[in-house]
Amino acid sequence: MVKLKIFNMKNFLETVNECSGVVNLLYPDGSEENINKKYGIQNELLQKHRENKGCLRLSLSIPTIKDYFSIVYFTIGDC
């Protein structure tokens, strides 16, 4: 699991959609939902990002190590 603060949501979602495996969004109740190429969920995240004035905190589970590093690398480079 990784906790991220996303500032550039458009590029973050592009990075997620390039992943080969699932990218699970973790909810406080313990449930999870894949957001890779799930455009309805991604639109909801974009809306929350706008409501939070350009910043959104997410907890993700990324089982494929290559995908994990792609997302973490993107997030670090976004700061």
PyMOL Python script that loads the backbone (N, CA, C, O; Angstrom):
from pymol import cmd

cmd.read_pdbstr("""\
ATOM      1  N   MET A   1       0.843  -1.173   0.000  1.00  0.00           N
ATOM      2  CA  MET A   1       0.000   0.000   0.000  1.00  0.00           C
ATOM      3  C   MET A   1       0.893   1.243   0.000  1.00  0.00           C
ATOM      4  O   MET A   1       1.964   1.269   0.607  1.00  0.00           O
ATOM      5  N   VAL A   2       0.418   2.255  -0.694  1.00  0.00           N
ATOM      6  CA  VAL A   2       1.117   3.529  -0.746  1.00  0.00           C
ATOM      7  C   VAL A   2       0.075   4.638  -0.611  1.00  0.00           C
ATOM      8  O   VAL A   2      -1.011   4.572  -1.188  1.00  0.00           O
ATOM      9  N   LYS A   3       0.439   5.656   0.167  1.00  0.00           N
ATOM     10  CA  LYS A   3      -0.424   6.832   0.310  1.00  0.00           C
ATOM     11  C   LYS A   3       0.209   7.962  -0.477  1.00  0.00           C
ATOM     12  O   LYS A   3       1.391   8.263  -0.308  1.00  0.00           O
ATOM     13  N   LEU A   4      -0.585   8.587  -1.343  1.00  0.00           N
ATOM     14  CA  LEU A   4      -0.076   9.631  -2.220  1.00  0.00           C
ATOM     15  C   LEU A   4      -0.906  10.899  -2.108  1.00  0.00           C
ATOM     16  O   LEU A   4      -2.098  10.860  -1.802  1.00  0.00           O
ATOM     17  N   LYS A   5      -0.255  12.009  -2.360  1.00  0.00           N
ATOM     18  CA  LYS A   5      -0.938  13.292  -2.493  1.00  0.00           C
ATOM     19  C   LYS A   5      -0.768  13.696  -3.955  1.00  0.00           C
ATOM     20  O   LYS A   5       0.346  13.953  -4.411  1.00  0.00           O
ATOM     21  N   ILE A   6      -1.873  13.749  -4.679  1.00  0.00           N
ATOM     22  CA  ILE A   6      -1.839  13.994  -6.125  1.00  0.00           C
ATOM     23  C   ILE A   6      -2.161  15.456  -6.404  1.00  0.00           C
ATOM     24  O   ILE A   6      -3.201  15.970  -5.992  1.00  0.00           O
ATOM     25  N   PHE A   7      -1.245  16.116  -7.116  1.00  0.00           N
ATOM     26  CA  PHE A   7      -1.464  17.495  -7.539  1.00  0.00           C
ATOM     27  C   PHE A   7      -1.847  17.566  -9.016  1.00  0.00           C
ATOM     28  O   PHE A   7      -2.735  18.334  -9.388  1.00  0.00           O
ATOM     29  N   ASN A   8      -1.193  16.782  -9.851  1.00  0.00           N
ATOM     30  CA  ASN A   8      -1.463  16.782 -11.288  1.00  0.00           C
ATOM     31  C   ASN A   8      -2.276  15.533 -11.626  1.00  0.00           C
ATOM     32  O   ASN A   8      -1.727  14.509 -12.031  1.00  0.00           O
ATOM     33  N   MET A   9      -3.584  15.636 -11.454  1.00  0.00           N
ATOM     34  CA  MET A   9      -4.457  14.476 -11.601  1.00  0.00           C
ATOM     35  C   MET A   9      -4.495  13.949 -13.031  1.00  0.00           C
ATOM     36  O   MET A   9      -4.531  12.735 -13.236  1.00  0.00           O
ATOM     37  N   LYS A  10      -4.488  14.825 -14.013  1.00  0.00           N
ATOM     38  CA  LYS A  10      -4.554  14.384 -15.407  1.00  0.00           C
ATOM     39  C   LYS A  10      -3.368  13.478 -15.739  1.00  0.00           C
ATOM     40  O   LYS A  10      -3.555  12.391 -16.286  1.00  0.00           O
ATOM     41  N   ASN A  11      -2.170  13.909 -15.419  1.00  0.00           N
ATOM     42  CA  ASN A  11      -0.986  13.098 -15.704  1.00  0.00           C
ATOM     43  C   ASN A  11      -0.916  11.844 -14.833  1.00  0.00           C
ATOM     44  O   ASN A  11      -0.430  10.801 -15.271  1.00  0.00           O
ATOM     45  N   PHE A  12      -1.406  11.955 -13.601  1.00  0.00           N
ATOM     46  CA  PHE A  12      -1.461  10.779 -12.731  1.00  0.00           C
ATOM     47  C   PHE A  12      -2.338   9.702 -13.357  1.00  0.00           C
ATOM     48  O   PHE A  12      -1.951   8.534 -13.410  1.00  0.00           O
ATOM     49  N   LEU A  13      -3.515  10.091 -13.828  1.00  0.00           N
ATOM     50  CA  LEU A  13      -4.428   9.112 -14.418  1.00  0.00           C
ATOM     51  C   LEU A  13      -3.872   8.544 -15.724  1.00  0.00           C
ATOM     52  O   LEU A  13      -4.106   7.377 -16.034  1.00  0.00           O
ATOM     53  N   GLU A  14      -3.146   9.344 -16.483  1.00  0.00           N
ATOM     54  CA  GLU A  14      -2.488   8.824 -17.681  1.00  0.00           C
ATOM     55  C   GLU A  14      -1.470   7.757 -17.299  1.00  0.00           C
ATOM     56  O   GLU A  14      -1.365   6.727 -17.966  1.00  0.00           O
ATOM     57  N   THR A  15      -0.722   8.000 -16.232  1.00  0.00           N
ATOM     58  CA  THR A  15       0.256   7.025 -15.750  1.00  0.00           C
ATOM     59  C   THR A  15      -0.445   5.753 -15.292  1.00  0.00           C
ATOM     60  O   THR A  15       0.004   4.651 -15.606  1.00  0.00           O
ATOM     61  N   VAL A  16      -1.536   5.895 -14.556  1.00  0.00           N
ATOM     62  CA  VAL A  16      -2.311   4.735 -14.096  1.00  0.00           C
ATOM     63  C   VAL A  16      -2.795   3.920 -15.294  1.00  0.00           C
ATOM     64  O   VAL A  16      -2.702   2.692 -15.287  1.00  0.00           O
ATOM     65  N   ASN A  17      -3.307   4.594 -16.316  1.00  0.00           N
ATOM     66  CA  ASN A  17      -3.863   3.891 -17.475  1.00  0.00           C
ATOM     67  C   ASN A  17      -2.798   3.203 -18.333  1.00  0.00           C
ATOM     68  O   ASN A  17      -3.132   2.370 -19.175  1.00  0.00           O
ATOM     69  N   GLU A  18      -1.534   3.537 -18.130  1.00  0.00           N
ATOM     70  CA  GLU A  18      -0.441   2.862 -18.828  1.00  0.00           C
ATOM     71  C   GLU A  18       0.018   1.605 -18.088  1.00  0.00           C
ATOM     72  O   GLU A  18       0.831   0.844 -18.612  1.00  0.00           O
ATOM     73  N   CYS A  19      -0.487   1.384 -16.896  1.00  0.00           N
ATOM     74  CA  CYS A  19      -0.080   0.223 -16.101  1.00  0.00           C
ATOM     75  C   CYS A  19      -0.626  -1.058 -16.728  1.00  0.00           C
ATOM     76  O   CYS A  19      -1.687  -1.063 -17.353  1.00  0.00           O
ATOM     77  N   SER A  20       0.133  -2.153 -16.542  1.00  0.00           N
ATOM     78  CA  SER A  20      -0.274  -3.437 -17.108  1.00  0.00           C
ATOM     79  C   SER A  20      -1.204  -4.220 -16.176  1.00  0.00           C
ATOM     80  O   SER A  20      -1.949  -5.090 -16.629  1.00  0.00           O
ATOM     81  N   GLY A  21      -1.160  -3.916 -14.894  1.00  0.00           N
ATOM     82  CA  GLY A  21      -1.990  -4.631 -13.930  1.00  0.00           C
ATOM     83  C   GLY A  21      -3.002  -3.715 -13.274  1.00  0.00           C
ATOM     84  O   GLY A  21      -3.218  -2.586 -13.713  1.00  0.00           O
ATOM     85  N   VAL A  22      -3.620  -4.219 -12.215  1.00  0.00           N
ATOM     86  CA  VAL A  22      -4.616  -3.433 -11.492  1.00  0.00           C
ATOM     87  C   VAL A  22      -3.933  -2.380 -10.633  1.00  0.00           C
ATOM     88  O   VAL A  22      -2.812  -2.562 -10.159  1.00  0.00           O
ATOM     89  N   VAL A  23      -4.637  -1.282 -10.448  1.00  0.00           N
ATOM     90  CA  VAL A  23      -4.233  -0.222  -9.524  1.00  0.00           C
ATOM     91  C   VAL A  23      -5.453  -0.001  -8.636  1.00  0.00           C
ATOM     92  O   VAL A  23      -6.422   0.640  -9.041  1.00  0.00           O
ATOM     93  N   ASN A  24      -5.392  -0.537  -7.429  1.00  0.00           N
ATOM     94  CA  ASN A  24      -6.558  -0.521  -6.553  1.00  0.00           C
ATOM     95  C   ASN A  24      -6.580   0.702  -5.650  1.00  0.00           C
ATOM     96  O   ASN A  24      -5.614   1.004  -4.949  1.00  0.00           O
ATOM     97  N   LEU A  25      -7.703   1.393  -5.690  1.00  0.00           N
ATOM     98  CA  LEU A  25      -7.977   2.490  -4.767  1.00  0.00           C
ATOM     99  C   LEU A  25      -8.501   1.860  -3.486  1.00  0.00           C
ATOM    100  O   LEU A  25      -9.455   1.083  -3.516  1.00  0.00           O
ATOM    101  N   LEU A  26      -7.875   2.198  -2.355  1.00  0.00           N
ATOM    102  CA  LEU A  26      -8.283   1.636  -1.063  1.00  0.00           C
ATOM    103  C   LEU A  26      -9.208   2.609  -0.353  1.00  0.00           C
ATOM    104  O   LEU A  26      -8.921   3.802  -0.261  1.00  0.00           O
ATOM    105  N   TYR A  27     -10.313   2.090   0.145  1.00  0.00           N
ATOM    106  CA  TYR A  27     -11.294   2.896   0.871  1.00  0.00           C
ATOM    107  C   TYR A  27     -11.122   2.701   2.374  1.00  0.00           C
ATOM    108  O   TYR A  27     -10.572   1.689   2.807  1.00  0.00           O
ATOM    109  N   PRO A  28     -11.588   3.668   3.176  1.00  0.00           N
ATOM    110  CA  PRO A  28     -11.439   3.562   4.640  1.00  0.00           C
ATOM    111  C   PRO A  28     -12.070   2.310   5.241  1.00  0.00           C
ATOM    112  O   PRO A  28     -11.611   1.835   6.280  1.00  0.00           O
ATOM    113  N   ASP A  29     -13.114   1.764   4.611  1.00  0.00           N
ATOM    114  CA  ASP A  29     -13.769   0.565   5.158  1.00  0.00           C
ATOM    115  C   ASP A  29     -13.019  -0.726   4.811  1.00  0.00           C
ATOM    116  O   ASP A  29     -13.459  -1.815   5.179  1.00  0.00           O
ATOM    117  N   GLY A  30     -11.880  -0.608   4.097  1.00  0.00           N
ATOM    118  CA  GLY A  30     -11.082  -1.768   3.746  1.00  0.00           C
ATOM    119  C   GLY A  30     -11.358  -2.316   2.362  1.00  0.00           C
ATOM    120  O   GLY A  30     -10.627  -3.185   1.888  1.00  0.00           O
ATOM    121  N   SER A  31     -12.386  -1.834   1.710  1.00  0.00           N
ATOM    122  CA  SER A  31     -12.666  -2.301   0.353  1.00  0.00           C
ATOM    123  C   SER A  31     -11.702  -1.647  -0.627  1.00  0.00           C
ATOM    124  O   SER A  31     -11.053  -0.650  -0.309  1.00  0.00           O
ATOM    125  N   GLU A  32     -11.620  -2.219  -1.815  1.00  0.00           N
ATOM    126  CA  GLU A  32     -10.740  -1.678  -2.838  1.00  0.00           C
ATOM    127  C   GLU A  32     -11.430  -1.768  -4.194  1.00  0.00           C
ATOM    128  O   GLU A  32     -12.334  -2.576  -4.408  1.00  0.00           O
ATOM    129  N   GLU A  33     -10.968  -0.907  -5.102  1.00  0.00           N
ATOM    130  CA  GLU A  33     -11.569  -0.840  -6.430  1.00  0.00           C
ATOM    131  C   GLU A  33     -10.488  -0.491  -7.443  1.00  0.00           C
ATOM    132  O   GLU A  33      -9.723   0.454  -7.249  1.00  0.00           O
ATOM    133  N   ASN A  34     -10.432  -1.256  -8.517  1.00  0.00           N
ATOM    134  CA  ASN A  34      -9.448  -1.014  -9.573  1.00  0.00           C
ATOM    135  C   ASN A  34      -9.803   0.280 -10.299  1.00  0.00           C
ATOM    136  O   ASN A  34     -10.956   0.485 -10.678  1.00  0.00           O
ATOM    137  N   ILE A  35      -8.804   1.162 -10.495  1.00  0.00           N
ATOM    138  CA  ILE A  35      -9.044   2.414 -11.222  1.00  0.00           C
ATOM    139  C   ILE A  35      -8.336   2.429 -12.578  1.00  0.00           C
ATOM    140  O   ILE A  35      -8.454   3.407 -13.317  1.00  0.00           O
ATOM    141  N   ASN A  36      -7.607   1.368 -12.920  1.00  0.00           N
ATOM    142  CA  ASN A  36      -6.889   1.309 -14.183  1.00  0.00           C
ATOM    143  C   ASN A  36      -7.881   1.185 -15.331  1.00  0.00           C
ATOM    144  O   ASN A  36      -8.583   0.182 -15.459  1.00  0.00           O
ATOM    145  N   LYS A  37      -7.926   2.222 -16.162  1.00  0.00           N
ATOM    146  CA  LYS A  37      -8.816   2.304 -17.322  1.00  0.00           C
ATOM    147  C   LYS A  37     -10.298   2.252 -16.929  1.00  0.00           C
ATOM    148  O   LYS A  37     -11.135   1.847 -17.736  1.00  0.00           O
ATOM    149  N   LYS A  38     -10.622   2.650 -15.718  1.00  0.00           N
ATOM    150  CA  LYS A  38     -12.017   2.720 -15.240  1.00  0.00           C
ATOM    151  C   LYS A  38     -12.427   4.189 -15.246  1.00  0.00           C
ATOM    152  O   LYS A  38     -12.303   4.887 -14.240  1.00  0.00           O
ATOM    153  N   TYR A  39     -12.914   4.642 -16.389  1.00  0.00           N
ATOM    154  CA  TYR A  39     -13.087   6.070 -16.631  1.00  0.00           C
ATOM    155  C   TYR A  39     -14.199   6.700 -15.794  1.00  0.00           C
ATOM    156  O   TYR A  39     -14.126   7.893 -15.498  1.00  0.00           O
ATOM    157  N   GLY A  40     -15.214   5.950 -15.408  1.00  0.00           N
ATOM    158  CA  GLY A  40     -16.246   6.482 -14.528  1.00  0.00           C
ATOM    159  C   GLY A  40     -15.679   6.837 -13.160  1.00  0.00           C
ATOM    160  O   GLY A  40     -15.943   7.918 -12.634  1.00  0.00           O
ATOM    161  N   ILE A  41     -14.911   5.936 -12.594  1.00  0.00           N
ATOM    162  CA  ILE A  41     -14.265   6.177 -11.299  1.00  0.00           C
ATOM    163  C   ILE A  41     -13.263   7.319 -11.426  1.00  0.00           C
ATOM    164  O   ILE A  41     -13.169   8.169 -10.542  1.00  0.00           O
ATOM    165  N   GLN A  42     -12.516   7.336 -12.526  1.00  0.00           N
ATOM    166  CA  GLN A  42     -11.532   8.390 -12.735  1.00  0.00           C
ATOM    167  C   GLN A  42     -12.193   9.765 -12.829  1.00  0.00           C
ATOM    168  O   GLN A  42     -11.643  10.750 -12.337  1.00  0.00           O
ATOM    169  N   ASN A  43     -13.355   9.837 -13.449  1.00  0.00           N
ATOM    170  CA  ASN A  43     -14.071  11.116 -13.505  1.00  0.00           C
ATOM    171  C   ASN A  43     -14.496  11.571 -12.114  1.00  0.00           C
ATOM    172  O   ASN A  43     -14.456  12.765 -11.817  1.00  0.00           O
ATOM    173  N   GLU A  44     -14.901  10.635 -11.259  1.00  0.00           N
ATOM    174  CA  GLU A  44     -15.243  10.972  -9.876  1.00  0.00           C
ATOM    175  C   GLU A  44     -14.013  11.505  -9.137  1.00  0.00           C
ATOM    176  O   GLU A  44     -14.113  12.467  -8.376  1.00  0.00           O
ATOM    177  N   LEU A  45     -12.861  10.884  -9.359  1.00  0.00           N
ATOM    178  CA  LEU A  45     -11.621  11.344  -8.728  1.00  0.00           C
ATOM    179  C   LEU A  45     -11.239  12.736  -9.229  1.00  0.00           C
ATOM    180  O   LEU A  45     -10.792  13.576  -8.447  1.00  0.00           O
ATOM    181  N   LEU A  46     -11.411  12.982 -10.520  1.00  0.00           N
ATOM    182  CA  LEU A  46     -11.142  14.319 -11.064  1.00  0.00           C
ATOM    183  C   LEU A  46     -12.031  15.366 -10.406  1.00  0.00           C
ATOM    184  O   LEU A  46     -11.573  16.464 -10.090  1.00  0.00           O
ATOM    185  N   GLN A  47     -13.301  15.029 -10.199  1.00  0.00           N
ATOM    186  CA  GLN A  47     -14.234  15.956  -9.549  1.00  0.00           C
ATOM    187  C   GLN A  47     -13.800  16.237  -8.105  1.00  0.00           C
ATOM    188  O   GLN A  47     -13.804  17.389  -7.671  1.00  0.00           O
ATOM    189  N   LYS A  48     -13.431  15.199  -7.369  1.00  0.00           N
ATOM    190  CA  LYS A  48     -12.953  15.390  -5.991  1.00  0.00           C
ATOM    191  C   LYS A  48     -11.681  16.231  -5.976  1.00  0.00           C
ATOM    192  O   LYS A  48     -11.495  17.063  -5.088  1.00  0.00           O
ATOM    193  N   HIS A  49     -10.812  16.018  -6.948  1.00  0.00           N
ATOM    194  CA  HIS A  49      -9.573  16.785  -7.071  1.00  0.00           C
ATOM    195  C   HIS A  49      -9.892  18.272  -7.258  1.00  0.00           C
ATOM    196  O   HIS A  49      -9.267  19.127  -6.630  1.00  0.00           O
ATOM    197  N   ARG A  50     -10.858  18.573  -8.116  1.00  0.00           N
ATOM    198  CA  ARG A  50     -11.275  19.973  -8.322  1.00  0.00           C
ATOM    199  C   ARG A  50     -11.880  20.561  -7.049  1.00  0.00           C
ATOM    200  O   ARG A  50     -11.584  21.699  -6.686  1.00  0.00           O
ATOM    201  N   GLU A  51     -12.723  19.788  -6.375  1.00  0.00           N
ATOM    202  CA  GLU A  51     -13.355  20.256  -5.137  1.00  0.00           C
ATOM    203  C   GLU A  51     -12.318  20.537  -4.055  1.00  0.00           C
ATOM    204  O   GLU A  51     -12.518  21.421  -3.222  1.00  0.00           O
ATOM    205  N   ASN A  52     -11.218  19.799  -4.059  1.00  0.00           N
ATOM    206  CA  ASN A  52     -10.147  19.977  -3.074  1.00  0.00           C
ATOM    207  C   ASN A  52      -9.095  20.975  -3.547  1.00  0.00           C
ATOM    208  O   ASN A  52      -7.985  21.013  -3.015  1.00  0.00           O
ATOM    209  N   LYS A  53      -9.439  21.770  -4.531  1.00  0.00           N
ATOM    210  CA  LYS A  53      -8.579  22.842  -5.030  1.00  0.00           C
ATOM    211  C   LYS A  53      -7.225  22.352  -5.542  1.00  0.00           C
ATOM    212  O   LYS A  53      -6.185  22.949  -5.264  1.00  0.00           O
ATOM    213  N   GLY A  54      -7.263  21.242  -6.303  1.00  0.00           N
ATOM    214  CA  GLY A  54      -6.059  20.783  -6.982  1.00  0.00           C
ATOM    215  C   GLY A  54      -5.167  19.842  -6.203  1.00  0.00           C
ATOM    216  O   GLY A  54      -3.988  19.699  -6.525  1.00  0.00           O
ATOM    217  N   CYS A  55      -5.712  19.199  -5.183  1.00  0.00           N
ATOM    218  CA  CYS A  55      -4.930  18.240  -4.402  1.00  0.00           C
ATOM    219  C   CYS A  55      -5.857  17.125  -3.938  1.00  0.00           C
ATOM    220  O   CYS A  55      -6.967  17.383  -3.473  1.00  0.00           O
ATOM    221  N   LEU A  56      -5.396  15.888  -4.066  1.00  0.00           N
ATOM    222  CA  LEU A  56      -6.212  14.759  -3.626  1.00  0.00           C
ATOM    223  C   LEU A  56      -5.301  13.700  -3.011  1.00  0.00           C
ATOM    224  O   LEU A  56      -4.295  13.309  -3.604  1.00  0.00           O
ATOM    225  N   ARG A  57      -5.663  13.249  -1.834  1.00  0.00           N
ATOM    226  CA  ARG A  57      -4.916  12.185  -1.149  1.00  0.00           C
ATOM    227  C   ARG A  57      -5.573  10.849  -1.464  1.00  0.00           C
ATOM    228  O   ARG A  57      -6.786  10.687  -1.332  1.00  0.00           O
ATOM    229  N   LEU A  58      -4.745   9.893  -1.883  1.00  0.00           N
ATOM    230  CA  LEU A  58      -5.231   8.568  -2.238  1.00  0.00           C
ATOM    231  C   LEU A  58      -4.377   7.502  -1.578  1.00  0.00           C
ATOM    232  O   LEU A  58      -3.173   7.677  -1.391  1.00  0.00           O
ATOM    233  N   SER A  59      -5.011   6.404  -1.232  1.00  0.00           N
ATOM    234  CA  SER A  59      -4.297   5.210  -0.788  1.00  0.00           C
ATOM    235  C   SER A  59      -4.494   4.162  -1.868  1.00  0.00           C
ATOM    236  O   SER A  59      -5.621   3.872  -2.270  1.00  0.00           O
ATOM    237  N   LEU A  60      -3.390   3.598  -2.332  1.00  0.00           N
ATOM    238  CA  LEU A  60      -3.441   2.648  -3.442  1.00  0.00           C
ATOM    239  C   LEU A  60      -2.734   1.351  -3.084  1.00  0.00           C
ATOM    240  O   LEU A  60      -1.786   1.333  -2.299  1.00  0.00           O
ATOM    241  N   SER A  61      -3.212   0.285  -3.668  1.00  0.00           N
ATOM    242  CA  SER A  61      -2.540  -1.006  -3.637  1.00  0.00           C
ATOM    243  C   SER A  61      -2.185  -1.331  -5.085  1.00  0.00           C
ATOM    244  O   SER A  61      -3.059  -1.405  -5.948  1.00  0.00           O
ATOM    245  N   ILE A  62      -0.885  -1.526  -5.341  1.00  0.00           N
ATOM    246  CA  ILE A  62      -0.400  -1.739  -6.699  1.00  0.00           C
ATOM    247  C   ILE A  62       0.445  -3.013  -6.684  1.00  0.00           C
ATOM    248  O   ILE A  62       1.638  -2.953  -6.389  1.00  0.00           O
ATOM    249  N   PRO A  63      -0.155  -4.165  -6.998  1.00  0.00           N
ATOM    250  CA  PRO A  63       0.568  -5.428  -6.854  1.00  0.00           C
ATOM    251  C   PRO A  63       1.712  -5.647  -7.847  1.00  0.00           C
ATOM    252  O   PRO A  63       2.673  -6.344  -7.522  1.00  0.00           O
ATOM    253  N   THR A  64       1.631  -5.073  -9.042  1.00  0.00           N
ATOM    254  CA  THR A  64       2.691  -5.262 -10.039  1.00  0.00           C
ATOM    255  C   THR A  64       3.801  -4.257  -9.760  1.00  0.00           C
ATOM    256  O   THR A  64       3.572  -3.048  -9.798  1.00  0.00           O
ATOM    257  N   ILE A  65       4.998  -4.754  -9.480  1.00  0.00           N
ATOM    258  CA  ILE A  65       6.103  -3.898  -9.031  1.00  0.00           C
ATOM    259  C   ILE A  65       6.466  -2.838 -10.068  1.00  0.00           C
ATOM    260  O   ILE A  65       6.766  -1.702  -9.701  1.00  0.00           O
ATOM    261  N   LYS A  66       6.445  -3.183 -11.347  1.00  0.00           N
ATOM    262  CA  LYS A  66       6.756  -2.204 -12.394  1.00  0.00           C
ATOM    263  C   LYS A  66       5.736  -1.064 -12.371  1.00  0.00           C
ATOM    264  O   LYS A  66       6.106   0.104 -12.497  1.00  0.00           O
ATOM    265  N   ASP A  67       4.471  -1.397 -12.211  1.00  0.00           N
ATOM    266  CA  ASP A  67       3.423  -0.380 -12.133  1.00  0.00           C
ATOM    267  C   ASP A  67       3.596   0.484 -10.885  1.00  0.00           C
ATOM    268  O   ASP A  67       3.422   1.702 -10.926  1.00  0.00           O
ATOM    269  N   TYR A  68       3.943  -0.177  -9.765  1.00  0.00           N
ATOM    270  CA  TYR A  68       4.179   0.540  -8.508  1.00  0.00           C
ATOM    271  C   TYR A  68       5.247   1.611  -8.705  1.00  0.00           C
ATOM    272  O   TYR A  68       5.052   2.768  -8.335  1.00  0.00           O
ATOM    273  N   PHE A  69       6.374   1.217  -9.289  1.00  0.00           N
ATOM    274  CA  PHE A  69       7.470   2.172  -9.478  1.00  0.00           C
ATOM    275  C   PHE A  69       7.093   3.276 -10.465  1.00  0.00           C
ATOM    276  O   PHE A  69       7.498   4.424 -10.281  1.00  0.00           O
ATOM    277  N   SER A  70       6.334   2.955 -11.497  1.00  0.00           N
ATOM    278  CA  SER A  70       5.893   3.986 -12.449  1.00  0.00           C
ATOM    279  C   SER A  70       5.065   5.054 -11.748  1.00  0.00           C
ATOM    280  O   SER A  70       5.263   6.249 -11.973  1.00  0.00           O
ATOM    281  N   ILE A  71       4.146   4.625 -10.905  1.00  0.00           N
ATOM    282  CA  ILE A  71       3.272   5.570 -10.213  1.00  0.00           C
ATOM    283  C   ILE A  71       4.031   6.351  -9.154  1.00  0.00           C
ATOM    284  O   ILE A  71       3.869   7.567  -9.051  1.00  0.00           O
ATOM    285  N   VAL A  72       4.853   5.676  -8.367  1.00  0.00           N
ATOM    286  CA  VAL A  72       5.624   6.369  -7.331  1.00  0.00           C
ATOM    287  C   VAL A  72       6.610   7.344  -7.970  1.00  0.00           C
ATOM    288  O   VAL A  72       6.767   8.466  -7.488  1.00  0.00           O
ATOM    289  N   TYR A  73       7.269   6.934  -9.041  1.00  0.00           N
ATOM    290  CA  TYR A  73       8.200   7.805  -9.739  1.00  0.00           C
ATOM    291  C   TYR A  73       7.479   9.037 -10.281  1.00  0.00           C
ATOM    292  O   TYR A  73       7.988  10.152 -10.170  1.00  0.00           O
ATOM    293  N   PHE A  74       6.306   8.844 -10.861  1.00  0.00           N
ATOM    294  CA  PHE A  74       5.518   9.979 -11.358  1.00  0.00           C
ATOM    295  C   PHE A  74       5.205  10.941 -10.209  1.00  0.00           C
ATOM    296  O   PHE A  74       5.358  12.154 -10.355  1.00  0.00           O
ATOM    297  N   THR A  75       4.771  10.407  -9.077  1.00  0.00           N
ATOM    298  CA  THR A  75       4.348  11.226  -7.949  1.00  0.00           C
ATOM    299  C   THR A  75       5.529  12.019  -7.380  1.00  0.00           C
ATOM    300  O   THR A  75       5.382  13.197  -7.055  1.00  0.00           O
ATOM    301  N   ILE A  76       6.684  11.387  -7.261  1.00  0.00           N
ATOM    302  CA  ILE A  76       7.859  12.082  -6.748  1.00  0.00           C
ATOM    303  C   ILE A  76       8.278  13.192  -7.709  1.00  0.00           C
ATOM    304  O   ILE A  76       8.622  14.295  -7.282  1.00  0.00           O
ATOM    305  N   GLY A  77       8.247  12.897  -9.001  1.00  0.00           N
ATOM    306  CA  GLY A  77       8.615  13.893  -9.998  1.00  0.00           C
ATOM    307  C   GLY A  77       7.628  15.036 -10.103  1.00  0.00           C
ATOM    308  O   GLY A  77       7.951  16.090 -10.651  1.00  0.00           O
ATOM    309  N   ASP A  78       6.416  14.835  -9.579  1.00  0.00           N
ATOM    310  CA  ASP A  78       5.356  15.845  -9.653  1.00  0.00           C
ATOM    311  C   ASP A  78       5.484  16.899  -8.555  1.00  0.00           C
ATOM    312  O   ASP A  78       4.824  17.936  -8.615  1.00  0.00           O
ATOM    313  N   CYS A  79       6.319  16.646  -7.563  1.00  0.00           N
ATOM    314  CA  CYS A  79       6.437  17.597  -6.430  1.00  0.00           C
ATOM    315  C   CYS A  79       7.214  18.831  -6.797  1.00  0.00           C
ATOM    316  O   CYS A  79       7.398  19.715  -5.961  1.00  0.00           O
TER     317      CYS A  79
END
""", "prot")
cmd.dss("prot")
cmd.show_as("cartoon", "prot")
cmd.util.cbc("prot")
cmd.orient("prot")
